[in-house]
Amino acid sequence: MTTILFSMLLALAADVKIDNDAVRVLRAADEPHKPTALHRHDLNRVMIYLTDGDQTIRYQDGHIETHHWKAGEVAWSPAGGMHVSENTGSTTLRIVEVELKQPAPAQSAPRNLKLDPVAIDPAHNLLIFENPQVRVFRSWREAGGTEMMHEHTGKGRVGVFLTDLNATVKLADGSQSALPKVAAGDITWSGPVMHATTNLGPNKMEMIVVEVK
């Protein structure tokens, strides 16, 4: 297993950006026409595509998948299946892979719909998919805009930024502080929290949020 995983990381030029009890997050650069070694993934994953690209996946059992990804697209990738992956396009395919280390909880904590960002502000938070392990949504905010106070529950969340962000954050206790500036492609991890962020601009902010249950 270690050899298989090492070969896959080497082929994709993948860097481990976050590694904790809940997730391991990789940022991978898949170069054109360089097939990976035969490998498998033992953990379920959320895949966030940072660039457009074409990909062919050939499974050991003969099954073949072809994909045409768009920048900002998100996909669920279940564990299993020995395969070889190849970027069949002409440019580097950049991907963030969120590996989920823990099984789904026996029962997810109920959400307070009055503090759920997807429920209270669907104009800025679009659900992409949800399953027993994660909830994934796209979040954006115009320059100068402030979120409604909301909470993130569960084990924590991965933030994958599709744009730069220059912002301040207000916590439930009323305290306010500047957030570290992030650039498009940056990845963050944070625990459960209640907060509201203000996008200082000058541009619209957009990110993918992966909440781990």
Secondary structure, DSSP 8 states (H G I E B T S, - for coil): -HHHHHHHHHHHT-EEEEESSSEEEEEEEE-BT----SB--SS-EEEEESS-EEEEEEETTS-EEEEEE-TT-EEEE-S---EEEEE-SSS-EEEEEEEE-S---SS-----TTT-HHHH-TTTEEEEEE-SSEEEEEEEE-TT-B---EEE-SSEEEEEESS-B-EEEEETTS-EEE---B-TT-EEEE-SEEEEEEE--SS-EEEEEEEE-
